[in-house]
Amino acid sequence: MTQWTWILSRIVRQVWFRAAIISLLSVALAILAAFVTPYLPYTFDADIGQQSVGTILQIMASSMLAVTTFSLTAMVSAYSSATQLATPRATQLMVSDPTSQNALSTFLGAFVFSMVGIVGLNTSAYGHDGRIILFAATVLIILLVVGTLLRWIGHITAFGRMADVIDRVEEAATQAMQDFAAHPHLGGRAAVAIPADAVTVTAVQTGYVTHIDITALGTIADRNDLTVYVDALPGVMMHPARTLLQVSGKIDDGIRSELVKTFTIERHRSFDQDPRLGLIALSEIASRALAPATNDPGTGIEVLNALLRVFLTLSPGAARVDKEPDSPRVHIGQPTMGDMLGDAFGPILREGIAEVEVSLRLTATLAAMHASLPAARREIEHWANRHAKRVATTMEDPDDLTAFNDAYRRHWPA
């Protein structure tokens, strides 16, 4: 995905984008009812008084203002609840929720339509036929609002709850993992040994790498006869002293600036090109649920189930590996399985040992991954052994320890 395409996709997911589009369409619809009348090939026989249409619009305007305020308050409350109960990393997923965005945009658009219609009626902008068209448009808006409100009522009952947050994070993590399986090097070539004479390129920004435009990097490399070695993967924290990439070939300040611009560096990590962030977010949810102050092993078990589904997207039967684009001049590494396993299970291993139910599910989850991911069996075995050793030294109840040992021998007979 090019940088501009990625930026456009992020803009489309913003709350204000849909609200602005629907509000503009509402204004256009209200204005169209006044200006289209002279061009109609016929006139309407029905008689709708100006006062009756105005009354309906006034009722809808006051109602939509209240509903919009309520919806915005409910959304902010859901964001706050997800931040406190689950993880702050889930907030960006909830903000981009299409159902809540459509509901808020529809209510706001109906309010704007009502206000423009009231202004038009009070300024006598609508004639006899114009009022009929405005009335028909008002009925259409009312039907749209009622349908959206019914859907919003059903959606808000689960919006921001723990299960909803886990599902959203799992979906984002799964999508990122599927993209990683299909393009492990983001469209470039695998990392190779870097020549000793390679030129180091750094960036002045301090923040996380959220996107790399590999296509643009390849174009710059082809145009200037360069070979590019990317050091900073998406999710890496950058600062002026850290190497962004290295280049084999002659470059000047202009080329250096072009190379740096292909990287997007921001204050917060993004799920799009970063498969590790989804694993981190899921593990944070489990870690908070398993903390002594919360003591919610059920949520920890649900997160382990979600992590298993995410990792199984890398299994040979599920992973979709596309042919890498022809970008031989760009070399970039990839997150290792050891790093991803540490992101996913490290916090759970620290917090969940005291709960025998979580320990049993964790060893079963690792065993299922061991059977499904043959390329990562050594790393998975390492975490299974580490888990067993930690349980042996920290679990106090002998009955719980016996139950775990029995399960461990069953899942790991070797």
Buried (B, 14 or more C-beta within 10 A) or exposed (E): BEBEEBEEEBEEBEBEBBBBEBBEBBBEBBBBBBEEBEEEEEEBEEEBEBEEBBEBBBEBBEBBBEBBEEBBEBBEEBBEBBBEBBBEBBBBBBBBBEBBBBBBBBBBBBBBBBBBBBEBBEEEBBBEBBBBBBBEBBEEBBEBBEEBBEBBEEBBEEBBBBEBBBBBBBBBBBBBBBBBBEBBBBBBBEBEEBEEEBBEBBBEBEBBBBBBBBBBBBBBBBEBEBBBBBBBBBBBEBEEEEBBBBBBBEBEEEBBEBBBEBBBBEEEBBBBBBBBBBBBBBBBBBBBBBEEEBEBBEBBBBBBBBBBEBBBBBBEEEBEEEEBBEBEBBBBBBBEBBBBBBBBBBBBBEBBBBBBBBBBBBBBBBBBBBEBBEEBBEBBBEBBEBBBEBBEEEBEEEEBBEBBBEBBEEBBEE
